[in-house]
Amino acid sequence: MENILIQGRWTPVVLACAHLNHDPSDSALHQLAALCQRCHMIYDGPEHRRRRWMNAHYRRSLGDLFHGPYPMHGADWITPTPISMLDDSRSLYAQIS
């Protein structure tokens, strides 16, 4: 019988600790999972997009609160949130072609 393990190429895999509830302050063992870095990023992707969306809208709302709506003050460069930052295509800004 041939030993296939000596023919393969070994790649080091780094495990990362994923918080299953996306709350870094909750380190209870049932809320943690050891995932490779790729799987960890795939798991956290929707949460990262949600936080990026919230931060972008938070900045825009502060501008609206203190300076009025952006386009009225010559800030036409501020665009709506791109679809890629949202988790689904049901966006207010989605354009149906």
N, C-alpha and C positions, 0 to 999 in steps of 0.2 A: 504494500500500500504506500502510495506517495504522500509525503508530508507537504501539503499545500501552503502551510504557514511560512515556510522559508522562501517560497517563491513570490509572495506578495510584498507590497511596499507598506511600511508602517507609517502612520501619520499620527502625531500627538494630538489628542483631543483635550481641550480645557473645559472643565465643567464649571458652570456658573449656577449660583443659587437664585432661583426665580421665586418671587413672591406671588403665589397663586391669586391673591386678592389685590395685587398691585399696590399694597400698602407697606412701604419699607419699615415702618415702625412696628408692624406686627410680625414678629419672628417666631411665632408658634410653629412647632414642627409640622403640624398638619396643614399649614399654610405655605410650606416651602417645598420646592422640588429641585433636584439636581438635573440640569439640562445642559446639553452642549451649547456653545455660544450661538450657533445658528438657530437651533430650536428655541432658545431663550428669546432671541430677537423676533422670531416669527410669533411666538406667544405674546410678547409685549407690544407688537406692532400696532394693533388697534388702540391700545391705551396711549402709546406715544402719539399717534395721530390725533386722538381726542385731546390730549394735553396741548399739542401744538395749535390745534384749532381754538381751544379756550384761551391760550395766551395771546393769539393774534386778535381775537375779538375783545379781550380785556384791554389790550393796547388801543384798539380803535375806539372802544367805549370811553376810555379816559380822554382821548382826544376830542370826542364828541362832547363830553361833559364839560371840559374846560375851554374848548376853542370852537364849539359848534360843529356841525357836520363838515367833514373834510372837504368835499368838492366845493363848498361855498367859499373856502379860504384858499383856493388855488392848489390844493394837494390832490390833483387828479391822478397822481402816480399811485395812490393807494387803491388797490384793486380788490374785488371780492375774494373771499377765500377760495383757492383753487380746489377743484374736485378731488385732486390727489391727496389733499389733507383730510378729506372726509372719508368715513367708512363705507358709505353707500352712495348711490347715484341720485338719491332723492334729495337733492340740494335745491335751495332757493335760487342758486345761481346757475343751475344746470341748463344748458341750452339744447333744445331738441332740434336736431338737424333734419 
